[in-house]
């Protein structure tokens, strides 16, 4: 007997995997390397860390909520409204600015159809 899997299930995994890959590519472990510890005194390095941290967290949220475009858009909307402080960020304003930028970029890609291939 032949069984058929719903095509939508493949799409759900595809979308989640896409954001999971984006999340993984932003390897925050690099900031724990000894060679970078002195650089943390520089505000520009702290800003780079906070930007990576913001994108990292937004991509994780997207991966967890990528069941449909609508659920992802709803997640992004909630995240935009209730963006929590992150105790690992050096500067909350920098972290927030980059998180909101990530949300805006993903929302624009979803609305423009740039990520439709993840759901079909």
Phi and psi restraints in degrees (range 20) as a CNS / XPLOR table:
assign (resid 1 and name C) (resid 2 and name N)
       (resid 2 and name CA) (resid 2 and name C) 1.0 -90.6 20.0 2
assign (resid 2 and name N) (resid 2 and name CA)
       (resid 2 and name C) (resid 3 and name N) 1.0 134.7 20.0 2
assign (resid 2 and name C) (resid 3 and name N)
       (resid 3 and name CA) (resid 3 and name C) 1.0 -113.3 20.0 2
assign (resid 3 and name N) (resid 3 and name CA)
       (resid 3 and name C) (resid 4 and name N) 1.0 143.5 20.0 2
assign (resid 3 and name C) (resid 4 and name N)
       (resid 4 and name CA) (resid 4 and name C) 1.0 -116.4 20.0 2
assign (resid 4 and name N) (resid 4 and name CA)
       (resid 4 and name C) (resid 5 and name N) 1.0 131.9 20.0 2
assign (resid 4 and name C) (resid 5 and name N)
       (resid 5 and name CA) (resid 5 and name C) 1.0 -92.5 20.0 2
assign (resid 5 and name N) (resid 5 and name CA)
       (resid 5 and name C) (resid 6 and name N) 1.0 142.0 20.0 2
assign (resid 5 and name C) (resid 6 and name N)
       (resid 6 and name CA) (resid 6 and name C) 1.0 -63.7 20.0 2
assign (resid 6 and name N) (resid 6 and name CA)
       (resid 6 and name C) (resid 7 and name N) 1.0 134.0 20.0 2
assign (resid 6 and name C) (resid 7 and name N)
       (resid 7 and name CA) (resid 7 and name C) 1.0 -61.3 20.0 2
assign (resid 7 and name N) (resid 7 and name CA)
       (resid 7 and name C) (resid 8 and name N) 1.0 -30.5 20.0 2
assign (resid 7 and name C) (resid 8 and name N)
       (resid 8 and name CA) (resid 8 and name C) 1.0 -60.2 20.0 2
assign (resid 8 and name N) (resid 8 and name CA)
       (resid 8 and name C) (resid 9 and name N) 1.0 -36.0 20.0 2
assign (resid 8 and name C) (resid 9 and name N)
       (resid 9 and name CA) (resid 9 and name C) 1.0 -60.4 20.0 2
assign (resid 9 and name N) (resid 9 and name CA)
       (resid 9 and name C) (resid 10 and name N) 1.0 -39.1 20.0 2
assign (resid 9 and name C) (resid 10 and name N)
       (resid 10 and name CA) (resid 10 and name C) 1.0 -63.7 20.0 2
assign (resid 10 and name N) (resid 10 and name CA)
       (resid 10 and name C) (resid 11 and name N) 1.0 -40.7 20.0 2
assign (resid 10 and name C) (resid 11 and name N)
       (resid 11 and name CA) (resid 11 and name C) 1.0 -64.8 20.0 2
assign (resid 11 and name N) (resid 11 and name CA)
       (resid 11 and name C) (resid 12 and name N) 1.0 -38.3 20.0 2
assign (resid 11 and name C) (resid 12 and name N)
       (resid 12 and name CA) (resid 12 and name C) 1.0 -62.5 20.0 2
assign (resid 12 and name N) (resid 12 and name CA)
       (resid 12 and name C) (resid 13 and name N) 1.0 -43.9 20.0 2
assign (resid 12 and name C) (resid 13 and name N)
       (resid 13 and name CA) (resid 13 and name C) 1.0 -67.6 20.0 2
assign (resid 13 and name N) (resid 13 and name CA)
       (resid 13 and name C) (resid 14 and name N) 1.0 -37.6 20.0 2
assign (resid 13 and name C) (resid 14 and name N)
       (resid 14 and name CA) (resid 14 and name C) 1.0 -62.0 20.0 2
assign (resid 14 and name N) (resid 14 and name CA)
       (resid 14 and name C) (resid 15 and name N) 1.0 -45.1 20.0 2
assign (resid 14 and name C) (resid 15 and name N)
       (resid 15 and name CA) (resid 15 and name C) 1.0 -66.4 20.0 2
assign (resid 15 and name N) (resid 15 and name CA)
       (resid 15 and name C) (resid 16 and name N) 1.0 -45.2 20.0 2
assign (resid 15 and name C) (resid 16 and name N)
       (resid 16 and name CA) (resid 16 and name C) 1.0 -62.4 20.0 2
assign (resid 16 and name N) (resid 16 and name CA)
       (resid 16 and name C) (resid 17 and name N) 1.0 -44.1 20.0 2
assign (resid 16 and name C) (resid 17 and name N)
       (resid 17 and name CA) (resid 17 and name C) 1.0 -62.7 20.0 2
assign (resid 17 and name N) (resid 17 and name CA)
       (resid 17 and name C) (resid 18 and name N) 1.0 -37.0 20.0 2
assign (resid 17 and name C) (resid 18 and name N)
       (resid 18 and name CA) (resid 18 and name C) 1.0 -59.5 20.0 2
assign (resid 18 and name N) (resid 18 and name CA)
       (resid 18 and name C) (resid 19 and name N) 1.0 -49.9 20.0 2
assign (resid 18 and name C) (resid 19 and name N)
       (resid 19 and name CA) (resid 19 and name C) 1.0 -72.2 20.0 2
assign (resid 19 and name N) (resid 19 and name CA)
       (resid 19 and name C) (resid 20 and name N) 1.0 -30.7 20.0 2
assign (resid 19 and name C) (resid 20 and name N)
       (resid 20 and name CA) (resid 20 and name C) 1.0 -65.0 20.0 2
assign (resid 20 and name N) (resid 20 and name CA)
       (resid 20 and name C) (resid 21 and name N) 1.0 -38.1 20.0 2
assign (resid 20 and name C) (resid 21 and name N)
       (resid 21 and name CA) (resid 21 and name C) 1.0 -65.9 20.0 2
assign (resid 21 and name N) (resid 21 and name CA)
       (resid 21 and name C) (resid 22 and name N) 1.0 -43.1 20.0 2
assign (resid 21 and name C) (resid 22 and name N)
       (resid 22 and name CA) (resid 22 and name C) 1.0 -60.2 20.0 2
assign (resid 22 and name N) (resid 22 and name CA)
       (resid 22 and name C) (resid 23 and name N) 1.0 -42.1 20.0 2
assign (resid 22 and name C) (resid 23 and name N)
       (resid 23 and name CA) (resid 23 and name C) 1.0 -61.0 20.0 2
assign (resid 23 and name N) (resid 23 and name CA)
       (resid 23 and name C) (resid 24 and name N) 1.0 -47.6 20.0 2
assign (resid 23 and name C) (resid 24 and name N)
       (resid 24 and name CA) (resid 24 and name C) 1.0 -67.8 20.0 2
assign (resid 24 and name N) (resid 24 and name CA)
       (resid 24 and name C) (resid 25 and name N) 1.0 -34.3 20.0 2
assign (resid 24 and name C) (resid 25 and name N)
       (resid 25 and name CA) (resid 25 and name C) 1.0 -65.1 20.0 2
assign (resid 25 and name N) (resid 25 and name CA)
       (resid 25 and name C) (resid 26 and name N) 1.0 -24.8 20.0 2
assign (resid 25 and name C) (resid 26 and name N)
       (resid 26 and name CA) (resid 26 and name C) 1.0 -89.9 20.0 2
assign (resid 26 and name N) (resid 26 and name CA)
       (resid 26 and name C) (resid 27 and name N) 1.0 69.7 20.0 2
assign (resid 26 and name C) (resid 27 and name N)
       (resid 27 and name CA) (resid 27 and name C) 1.0 -67.3 20.0 2
assign (resid 27 and name N) (resid 27 and name CA)
       (resid 27 and name C) (resid 28 and name N) 1.0 103.8 20.0 2
assign (resid 27 and name C) (resid 28 and name N)
       (resid 28 and name CA) (resid 28 and name C) 1.0 -78.2 20.0 2
assign (resid 28 and name N) (resid 28 and name CA)
       (resid 28 and name C) (resid 29 and name N) 1.0 -11.7 20.0 2
assign (resid 28 and name C) (resid 29 and name N)
       (resid 29 and name CA) (resid 29 and name C) 1.0 -63.2 20.0 2
assign (resid 29 and name N) (resid 29 and name CA)
       (resid 29 and name C) (resid 30 and name N) 1.0 -24.2 20.0 2
assign (resid 29 and name C) (resid 30 and name N)
       (resid 30 and name CA) (resid 30 and name C) 1.0 -61.0 20.0 2
assign (resid 30 and name N) (resid 30 and name CA)
       (resid 30 and name C) (resid 31 and name N) 1.0 -28.4 20.0 2
assign (resid 30 and name C) (resid 31 and name N)
       (resid 31 and name CA) (resid 31 and name C) 1.0 -72.8 20.0 2
assign (resid 31 and name N) (resid 31 and name CA)
       (resid 31 and name C) (resid 32 and name N) 1.0 -12.6 20.0 2
assign (resid 31 and name C) (resid 32 and name N)
       (resid 32 and name CA) (resid 32 and name C) 1.0 -90.3 20.0 2
assign (resid 32 and name N) (resid 32 and name CA)
       (resid 32 and name C) (resid 33 and name N) 1.0 -5.3 20.0 2
assign (resid 32 and name C) (resid 33 and name N)
       (resid 33 and name CA) (resid 33 and name C) 1.0 -67.4 20.0 2
assign (resid 33 and name N) (resid 33 and name CA)
       (resid 33 and name C) (resid 34 and name N) 1.0 142.0 20.0 2
assign (resid 33 and name C) (resid 34 and name N)
       (resid 34 and name CA) (resid 34 and name C) 1.0 -57.0 20.0 2
assign (resid 34 and name N) (resid 34 and name CA)
       (resid 34 and name C) (resid 35 and name N) 1.0 -36.0 20.0 2
assign (resid 34 and name C) (resid 35 and name N)
       (resid 35 and name CA) (resid 35 and name C) 1.0 -65.5 20.0 2
assign (resid 35 and name N) (resid 35 and name CA)
       (resid 35 and name C) (resid 36 and name N) 1.0 -17.5 20.0 2
assign (resid 35 and name C) (resid 36 and name N)
       (resid 36 and name CA) (resid 36 and name C) 1.0 -97.9 20.0 2
assign (resid 36 and name N) (resid 36 and name CA)
       (resid 36 and name C) (resid 37 and name N) 1.0 -9.0 20.0 2
assign (resid 36 and name C) (resid 37 and name N)
       (resid 37 and name CA) (resid 37 and name C) 1.0 -60.2 20.0 2
assign (resid 37 and name N) (resid 37 and name CA)
       (resid 37 and name C) (resid 38 and name N) 1.0 -38.5 20.0 2
assign (resid 37 and name C) (resid 38 and name N)
       (resid 38 and name CA) (resid 38 and name C) 1.0 -68.2 20.0 2
assign (resid 38 and name N) (resid 38 and name CA)
       (resid 38 and name C) (resid 39 and name N) 1.0 -29.6 20.0 2
assign (resid 38 and name C) (resid 39 and name N)
       (resid 39 and name CA) (resid 39 and name C) 1.0 -69.4 20.0 2
assign (resid 39 and name N) (resid 39 and name CA)
       (resid 39 and name C) (resid 40 and name N) 1.0 -19.4 20.0 2
assign (resid 39 and name C) (resid 40 and name N)
       (resid 40 and name CA) (resid 40 and name C) 1.0 -66.3 20.0 2
assign (resid 40 and name N) (resid 40 and name CA)
       (resid 40 and name C) (resid 41 and name N) 1.0 -11.9 20.0 2
assign (resid 40 and name C) (resid 41 and name N)
       (resid 41 and name CA) (resid 41 and name C) 1.0 -73.3 20.0 2
assign (resid 41 and name N) (resid 41 and name CA)
       (resid 41 and name C) (resid 42 and name N) 1.0 -20.9 20.0 2
assign (resid 41 and name C) (resid 42 and name N)
       (resid 42 and name CA) (resid 42 and name C) 1.0 -84.4 20.0 2
assign (resid 42 and name N) (resid 42 and name CA)
       (resid 42 and name C) (resid 43 and name N) 1.0 131.2 20.0 2
assign (resid 42 and name C) (resid 43 and name N)
       (resid 43 and name CA) (resid 43 and name C) 1.0 -65.5 20.0 2
assign (resid 43 and name N) (resid 43 and name CA)
       (resid 43 and name C) (resid 44 and name N) 1.0 -30.9 20.0 2
assign (resid 43 and name C) (resid 44 and name N)
       (resid 44 and name CA) (resid 44 and name C) 1.0 -66.6 20.0 2
assign (resid 44 and name N) (resid 44 and name CA)
       (resid 44 and name C) (resid 45 and name N) 1.0 -36.1 20.0 2
assign (resid 44 and name C) (resid 45 and name N)
       (resid 45 and name CA) (resid 45 and name C) 1.0 -71.0 20.0 2
assign (resid 45 and name N) (resid 45 and name CA)
       (resid 45 and name C) (resid 46 and name N) 1.0 -38.5 20.0 2
assign (resid 45 and name C) (resid 46 and name N)
       (resid 46 and name CA) (resid 46 and name C) 1.0 -62.8 20.0 2
assign (resid 46 and name N) (resid 46 and name CA)
       (resid 46 and name C) (resid 47 and name N) 1.0 -40.3 20.0 2
assign (resid 46 and name C) (resid 47 and name N)
       (resid 47 and name CA) (resid 47 and name C) 1.0 -64.8 20.0 2
assign (resid 47 and name N) (resid 47 and name CA)
       (resid 47 and name C) (resid 48 and name N) 1.0 -39.7 20.0 2
assign (resid 47 and name C) (resid 48 and name N)
       (resid 48 and name CA) (resid 48 and name C) 1.0 -63.7 20.0 2
assign (resid 48 and name N) (resid 48 and name CA)
       (resid 48 and name C) (resid 49 and name N) 1.0 -42.0 20.0 2
assign (resid 48 and name C) (resid 49 and name N)
       (resid 49 and name CA) (resid 49 and name C) 1.0 -60.9 20.0 2
assign (resid 49 and name N) (resid 49 and name CA)
       (resid 49 and name C) (resid 50 and name N) 1.0 -46.6 20.0 2
assign (resid 49 and name C) (resid 50 and name N)
       (resid 50 and name CA) (resid 50 and name C) 1.0 -65.1 20.0 2
assign (resid 50 and name N) (resid 50 and name CA)
       (resid 50 and name C) (resid 51 and name N) 1.0 -35.5 20.0 2
assign (resid 50 and name C) (resid 51 and name N)
       (resid 51 and name CA) (resid 51 and name C) 1.0 -65.7 20.0 2
assign (resid 51 and name N) (resid 51 and name CA)
       (resid 51 and name C) (resid 52 and name N) 1.0 -47.7 20.0 2
assign (resid 51 and name C) (resid 52 and name N)
       (resid 52 and name CA) (resid 52 and name C) 1.0 -61.3 20.0 2
assign (resid 52 and name N) (resid 52 and name CA)
       (resid 52 and name C) (resid 53 and name N) 1.0 -41.4 20.0 2
assign (resid 52 and name C) (resid 53 and name N)
       (resid 53 and name CA) (resid 53 and name C) 1.0 -61.8 20.0 2
assign (resid 53 and name N) (resid 53 and name CA)
       (resid 53 and name C) (resid 54 and name N) 1.0 -42.7 20.0 2
assign (resid 53 and name C) (resid 54 and name N)
       (resid 54 and name CA) (resid 54 and name C) 1.0 -63.5 20.0 2
assign (resid 54 and name N) (resid 54 and name CA)
       (resid 54 and name C) (resid 55 and name N) 1.0 -49.9 20.0 2
assign (resid 54 and name C) (resid 55 and name N)
       (resid 55 and name CA) (resid 55 and name C) 1.0 -62.9 20.0 2
assign (resid 55 and name N) (resid 55 and name CA)
       (resid 55 and name C) (resid 56 and name N) 1.0 -40.5 20.0 2
assign (resid 55 and name C) (resid 56 and name N)
       (resid 56 and name CA) (resid 56 and name C) 1.0 -57.1 20.0 2
assign (resid 56 and name N) (resid 56 and name CA)
       (resid 56 and name C) (resid 57 and name N) 1.0 -47.6 20.0 2
assign (resid 56 and name C) (resid 57 and name N)
       (resid 57 and name CA) (resid 57 and name C) 1.0 -69.5 20.0 2
assign (resid 57 and name N) (resid 57 and name CA)
       (resid 57 and name C) (resid 58 and name N) 1.0 -38.3 20.0 2
assign (resid 57 and name C) (resid 58 and name N)
       (resid 58 and name CA) (resid 58 and name C) 1.0 -67.3 20.0 2
assign (resid 58 and name N) (resid 58 and name CA)
       (resid 58 and name C) (resid 59 and name N) 1.0 -42.2 20.0 2
assign (resid 58 and name C) (resid 59 and name N)
       (resid 59 and name CA) (resid 59 and name C) 1.0 -63.3 20.0 2
assign (resid 59 and name N) (resid 59 and name CA)
       (resid 59 and name C) (resid 60 and name N) 1.0 -36.7 20.0 2
assign (resid 59 and name C) (resid 60 and name N)
       (resid 60 and name CA) (resid 60 and name C) 1.0 -63.3 20.0 2
assign (resid 60 and name N) (resid 60 and name CA)
       (resid 60 and name C) (resid 61 and name N) 1.0 -46.1 20.0 2
assign (resid 60 and name C) (resid 61 and name N)
       (resid 61 and name CA) (resid 61 and name C) 1.0 -60.4 20.0 2
assign (resid 61 and name N) (resid 61 and name CA)
       (resid 61 and name C) (resid 62 and name N) 1.0 -41.8 20.0 2
assign (resid 61 and name C) (resid 62 and name N)
       (resid 62 and name CA) (resid 62 and name C) 1.0 -63.3 20.0 2
assign (resid 62 and name N) (resid 62 and name CA)
       (resid 62 and name C) (resid 63 and name N) 1.0 -42.2 20.0 2
assign (resid 62 and name C) (resid 63 and name N)
       (resid 63 and name CA) (resid 63 and name C) 1.0 -60.9 20.0 2
assign (resid 63 and name N) (resid 63 and name CA)
       (resid 63 and name C) (resid 64 and name N) 1.0 -39.0 20.0 2
assign (resid 63 and name C) (resid 64 and name N)
       (resid 64 and name CA) (resid 64 and name C) 1.0 -74.0 20.0 2
assign (resid 64 and name N) (resid 64 and name CA)
       (resid 64 and name C) (resid 65 and name N) 1.0 -22.2 20.0 2
assign (resid 64 and name C) (resid 65 and name N)
       (resid 65 and name CA) (resid 65 and name C) 1.0 -120.6 20.0 2
assign (resid 65 and name N) (resid 65 and name CA)
       (resid 65 and name C) (resid 66 and name N) 1.0 26.6 20.0 2
assign (resid 65 and name C) (resid 66 and name N)
       (resid 66 and name CA) (resid 66 and name C) 1.0 -91.0 20.0 2
assign (resid 66 and name N) (resid 66 and name CA)
       (resid 66 and name C) (resid 67 and name N) 1.0 24.5 20.0 2
assign (resid 66 and name C) (resid 67 and name N)
       (resid 67 and name CA) (resid 67 and name C) 1.0 -63.9 20.0 2
assign (resid 67 and name N) (resid 67 and name CA)
       (resid 67 and name C) (resid 68 and name N) 1.0 -29.5 20.0 2
assign (resid 67 and name C) (resid 68 and name N)
       (resid 68 and name CA) (resid 68 and name C) 1.0 -156.0 20.0 2
assign (resid 68 and name N) (resid 68 and name CA)
       (resid 68 and name C) (resid 69 and name N) 1.0 164.1 20.0 2
assign (resid 68 and name C) (resid 69 and name N)
       (resid 69 and name CA) (resid 69 and name C) 1.0 -61.2 20.0 2
assign (resid 69 and name N) (resid 69 and name CA)
       (resid 69 and name C) (resid 70 and name N) 1.0 -39.6 20.0 2
assign (resid 69 and name C) (resid 70 and name N)
       (resid 70 and name CA) (resid 70 and name C) 1.0 -65.5 20.0 2
assign (resid 70 and name N) (resid 70 and name CA)
       (resid 70 and name C) (resid 71 and name N) 1.0 -41.7 20.0 2
assign (resid 70 and name C) (resid 71 and name N)
       (resid 71 and name CA) (resid 71 and name C) 1.0 -67.2 20.0 2
assign (resid 71 and name N) (resid 71 and name CA)
       (resid 71 and name C) (resid 72 and name N) 1.0 -33.9 20.0 2
assign (resid 71 and name C) (resid 72 and name N)
       (resid 72 and name CA) (resid 72 and name C) 1.0 -68.6 20.0 2
assign (resid 72 and name N) (resid 72 and name CA)
       (resid 72 and name C) (resid 73 and name N) 1.0 -43.3 20.0 2
assign (resid 72 and name C) (resid 73 and name N)
       (resid 73 and name CA) (resid 73 and name C) 1.0 -62.5 20.0 2
assign (resid 73 and name N) (resid 73 and name CA)
       (resid 73 and name C) (resid 74 and name N) 1.0 -39.6 20.0 2
assign (resid 73 and name C) (resid 74 and name N)
       (resid 74 and name CA) (resid 74 and name C) 1.0 -64.7 20.0 2
assign (resid 74 and name N) (resid 74 and name CA)
       (resid 74 and name C) (resid 75 and name N) 1.0 -42.7 20.0 2
assign (resid 74 and name C) (resid 75 and name N)
       (resid 75 and name CA) (resid 75 and name C) 1.0 -60.2 20.0 2
assign (resid 75 and name N) (resid 75 and name CA)
       (resid 75 and name C) (resid 76 and name N) 1.0 -45.6 20.0 2
assign (resid 75 and name C) (resid 76 and name N)
       (resid 76 and name CA) (resid 76 and name C) 1.0 -63.2 20.0 2
assign (resid 76 and name N) (resid 76 and name CA)
       (resid 76 and name C) (resid 77 and name N) 1.0 -39.1 20.0 2
assign (resid 76 and name C) (resid 77 and name N)
       (resid 77 and name CA) (resid 77 and name C) 1.0 -62.9 20.0 2
assign (resid 77 and name N) (resid 77 and name CA)
       (resid 77 and name C) (resid 78 and name N) 1.0 -46.0 20.0 2
assign (resid 77 and name C) (resid 78 and name N)
       (resid 78 and name CA) (resid 78 and name C) 1.0 -63.5 20.0 2
assign (resid 78 and name N) (resid 78 and name CA)
       (resid 78 and name C) (resid 79 and name N) 1.0 -40.8 20.0 2
assign (resid 78 and name C) (resid 79 and name N)
       (resid 79 and name CA) (resid 79 and name C) 1.0 -64.7 20.0 2
assign (resid 79 and name N) (resid 79 and name CA)
       (resid 79 and name C) (resid 80 and name N) 1.0 -37.8 20.0 2
assign (resid 79 and name C) (resid 80 and name N)
       (resid 80 and name CA) (resid 80 and name C) 1.0 -65.2 20.0 2
assign (resid 80 and name N) (resid 80 and name CA)
       (resid 80 and name C) (resid 81 and name N) 1.0 -39.7 20.0 2
assign (resid 80 and name C) (resid 81 and name N)
       (resid 81 and name CA) (resid 81 and name C) 1.0 -76.1 20.0 2
assign (resid 81 and name N) (resid 81 and name CA)
       (resid 81 and name C) (resid 82 and name N) 1.0 -43.7 20.0 2
assign (resid 81 and name C) (resid 82 and name N)
       (resid 82 and name CA) (resid 82 and name C) 1.0 -114.0 20.0 2
assign (resid 82 and name N) (resid 82 and name CA)
       (resid 82 and name C) (resid 83 and name N) 1.0 37.4 20.0 2
assign (resid 82 and name C) (resid 83 and name N)
       (resid 83 and name CA) (resid 83 and name C) 1.0 -59.1 20.0 2
assign (resid 83 and name N) (resid 83 and name CA)
       (resid 83 and name C) (resid 84 and name N) 1.0 114.0 20.0 2
assign (resid 83 and name C) (resid 84 and name N)
       (resid 84 and name CA) (resid 84 and name C) 1.0 -76.9 20.0 2
assign (resid 84 and name N) (resid 84 and name CA)
       (resid 84 and name C) (resid 85 and name N) 1.0 155.8 20.0 2
assign (resid 84 and name C) (resid 85 and name N)
       (resid 85 and name CA) (resid 85 and name C) 1.0 -68.4 20.0 2
assign (resid 85 and name N) (resid 85 and name CA)
       (resid 85 and name C) (resid 86 and name N) 1.0 150.0 20.0 2
assign (resid 85 and name C) (resid 86 and name N)
       (resid 86 and name CA) (resid 86 and name C) 1.0 -117.2 20.0 2
assign (resid 86 and name N) (resid 86 and name CA)
       (resid 86 and name C) (resid 87 and name N) 1.0 120.3 20.0 2
assign (resid 86 and name C) (resid 87 and name N)
       (resid 87 and name CA) (resid 87 and name C) 1.0 -68.9 20.0 2
assign (resid 87 and name N) (resid 87 and name CA)
       (resid 87 and name C) (resid 88 and name N) 1.0 -13.8 20.0 2
assign (resid 87 and name C) (resid 88 and name N)
       (resid 88 and name CA) (resid 88 and name C) 1.0 -86.5 20.0 2
assign (resid 88 and name N) (resid 88 and name CA)
       (resid 88 and name C) (resid 89 and name N) 1.0 -10.9 20.0 2
assign (resid 88 and name C) (resid 89 and name N)
       (resid 89 and name CA) (resid 89 and name C) 1.0 -79.1 20.0 2
assign (resid 89 and name N) (resid 89 and name CA)
       (resid 89 and name C) (resid 90 and name N) 1.0 143.5 20.0 2
assign (resid 89 and name C) (resid 90 and name N)
       (resid 90 and name CA) (resid 90 and name C) 1.0 -77.9 20.0 2
assign (resid 90 and name N) (resid 90 and name CA)
       (resid 90 and name C) (resid 91 and name N) 1.0 -37.0 20.0 2
assign (resid 90 and name C) (resid 91 and name N)
       (resid 91 and name CA) (resid 91 and name C) 1.0 -137.4 20.0 2
assign (resid 91 and name N) (resid 91 and name CA)
       (resid 91 and name C) (resid 92 and name N) 1.0 115.7 20.0 2
assign (resid 91 and name C) (resid 92 and name N)
       (resid 92 and name CA) (resid 92 and name C) 1.0 -61.3 20.0 2
assign (resid 92 and name N) (resid 92 and name CA)
       (resid 92 and name C) (resid 93 and name N) 1.0 -38.5 20.0 2
assign (resid 92 and name C) (resid 93 and name N)
       (resid 93 and name CA) (resid 93 and name C) 1.0 -63.2 20.0 2
assign (resid 93 and name N) (resid 93 and name CA)
       (resid 93 and name C) (resid 94 and name N) 1.0 -40.7 20.0 2
assign (resid 93 and name C) (resid 94 and name N)
       (resid 94 and name CA) (resid 94 and name C) 1.0 -66.0 20.0 2
assign (resid 94 and name N) (resid 94 and name CA)
       (resid 94 and name C) (resid 95 and name N) 1.0 -46.1 20.0 2
assign (resid 94 and name C) (resid 95 and name N)
       (resid 95 and name CA) (resid 95 and name C) 1.0 -58.3 20.0 2
assign (resid 95 and name N) (resid 95 and name CA)
       (resid 95 and name C) (resid 96 and name N) 1.0 -48.2 20.0 2
assign (resid 95 and name C) (resid 96 and name N)
       (resid 96 and name CA) (resid 96 and name C) 1.0 -62.7 20.0 2
assign (resid 96 and name N) (resid 96 and name CA)
       (resid 96 and name C) (resid 97 and name N) 1.0 -44.3 20.0 2
assign (resid 96 and name C) (resid 97 and name N)
       (resid 97 and name CA) (resid 97 and name C) 1.0 -58.5 20.0 2
assign (resid 97 and name N) (resid 97 and name CA)
       (resid 97 and name C) (resid 98 and name N) 1.0 -44.4 20.0 2
assign (resid 97 and name C) (resid 98 and name N)
       (resid 98 and name CA) (resid 98 and name C) 1.0 -72.8 20.0 2
assign (resid 98 and name N) (resid 98 and name CA)
       (resid 98 and name C) (resid 99 and name N) 1.0 -35.7 20.0 2
assign (resid 98 and name C) (resid 99 and name N)
       (resid 99 and name CA) (resid 99 and name C) 1.0 -64.2 20.0 2
assign (resid 99 and name N) (resid 99 and name CA)
       (resid 99 and name C) (resid 100 and name N) 1.0 -43.8 20.0 2
assign (resid 99 and name C) (resid 100 and name N)
       (resid 100 and name CA) (resid 100 and name C) 1.0 -65.4 20.0 2
assign (resid 100 and name N) (resid 100 and name CA)
       (resid 100 and name C) (resid 101 and name N) 1.0 -34.9 20.0 2
assign (resid 100 and name C) (resid 101 and name N)
       (resid 101 and name CA) (resid 101 and name C) 1.0 -65.6 20.0 2
assign (resid 101 and name N) (resid 101 and name CA)
       (resid 101 and name C) (resid 102 and name N) 1.0 -43.2 20.0 2
assign (resid 101 and name C) (resid 102 and name N)
       (resid 102 and name CA) (resid 102 and name C) 1.0 -61.7 20.0 2
assign (resid 102 and name N) (resid 102 and name CA)
       (resid 102 and name C) (resid 103 and name N) 1.0 -44.4 20.0 2
assign (resid 102 and name C) (resid 103 and name N)
       (resid 103 and name CA) (resid 103 and name C) 1.0 -59.8 20.0 2
assign (resid 103 and name N) (resid 103 and name CA)
       (resid 103 and name C) (resid 104 and name N) 1.0 -46.4 20.0 2
assign (resid 103 and name C) (resid 104 and name N)
       (resid 104 and name CA) (resid 104 and name C) 1.0 -62.0 20.0 2
assign (resid 104 and name N) (resid 104 and name CA)
       (resid 104 and name C) (resid 105 and name N) 1.0 -43.5 20.0 2
assign (resid 104 and name C) (resid 105 and name N)
       (resid 105 and name CA) (resid 105 and name C) 1.0 -62.6 20.0 2
assign (resid 105 and name N) (resid 105 and name CA)
       (resid 105 and name C) (resid 106 and name N) 1.0 -46.4 20.0 2
assign (resid 105 and name C) (resid 106 and name N)
       (resid 106 and name CA) (resid 106 and name C) 1.0 -66.1 20.0 2
assign (resid 106 and name N) (resid 106 and name CA)
       (resid 106 and name C) (resid 107 and name N) 1.0 -43.2 20.0 2
assign (resid 106 and name C) (resid 107 and name N)
       (resid 107 and name CA) (resid 107 and name C) 1.0 -60.3 20.0 2
assign (resid 107 and name N) (resid 107 and name CA)
       (resid 107 and name C) (resid 108 and name N) 1.0 -43.6 20.0 2
assign (resid 107 and name C) (resid 108 and name N)
       (resid 108 and name CA) (resid 108 and name C) 1.0 -62.8 20.0 2
assign (resid 108 and name N) (resid 108 and name CA)
       (resid 108 and name C) (resid 109 and name N) 1.0 -42.0 20.0 2
assign (resid 108 and name C) (resid 109 and name N)
       (resid 109 and name CA) (resid 109 and name C) 1.0 -63.0 20.0 2
assign (resid 109 and name N) (resid 109 and name CA)
       (resid 109 and name C) (resid 110 and name N) 1.0 -40.1 20.0 2
assign (resid 109 and name C) (resid 110 and name N)
       (resid 110 and name CA) (resid 110 and name C) 1.0 -65.9 20.0 2
assign (resid 110 and name N) (resid 110 and name CA)
       (resid 110 and name C) (resid 111 and name N) 1.0 -45.0 20.0 2
assign (resid 110 and name C) (resid 111 and name N)
       (resid 111 and name CA) (resid 111 and name C) 1.0 -70.8 20.0 2
assign (resid 111 and name N) (resid 111 and name CA)
       (resid 111 and name C) (resid 112 and name N) 1.0 -30.9 20.0 2
assign (resid 111 and name C) (resid 112 and name N)
       (resid 112 and name CA) (resid 112 and name C) 1.0 -81.6 20.0 2
assign (resid 112 and name N) (resid 112 and name CA)
       (resid 112 and name C) (resid 113 and name N) 1.0 -7.4 20.0 2
assign (resid 112 and name C) (resid 113 and name N)
       (resid 113 and name CA) (resid 113 and name C) 1.0 85.4 20.0 2
assign (resid 113 and name N) (resid 113 and name CA)
       (resid 113 and name C) (resid 114 and name N) 1.0 7.8 20.0 2
assign (resid 113 and name C) (resid 114 and name N)
       (resid 114 and name CA) (resid 114 and name C) 1.0 -65.7 20.0 2
assign (resid 114 and name N) (resid 114 and name CA)
       (resid 114 and name C) (resid 115 and name N) 1.0 -22.2 20.0 2
assign (resid 114 and name C) (resid 115 and name N)
       (resid 115 and name CA) (resid 115 and name C) 1.0 -110.8 20.0 2
assign (resid 115 and name N) (resid 115 and name CA)
       (resid 115 and name C) (resid 116 and name N) 1.0 13.2 20.0 2
assign (resid 115 and name C) (resid 116 and name N)
       (resid 116 and name CA) (resid 116 and name C) 1.0 -59.0 20.0 2
assign (resid 116 and name N) (resid 116 and name CA)
       (resid 116 and name C) (resid 117 and name N) 1.0 -31.7 20.0 2
assign (resid 116 and name C) (resid 117 and name N)
       (resid 117 and name CA) (resid 117 and name C) 1.0 -61.6 20.0 2
assign (resid 117 and name N) (resid 117 and name CA)
       (resid 117 and name C) (resid 118 and name N) 1.0 -18.2 20.0 2
assign (resid 117 and name C) (resid 118 and name N)
       (resid 118 and name CA) (resid 118 and name C) 1.0 -78.7 20.0 2
assign (resid 118 and name N) (resid 118 and name CA)
       (resid 118 and name C) (resid 119 and name N) 1.0 -18.0 20.0 2
assign (resid 118 and name C) (resid 119 and name N)
       (resid 119 and name CA) (resid 119 and name C) 1.0 -112.8 20.0 2
assign (resid 119 and name N) (resid 119 and name CA)
       (resid 119 and name C) (resid 120 and name N) 1.0 7.2 20.0 2
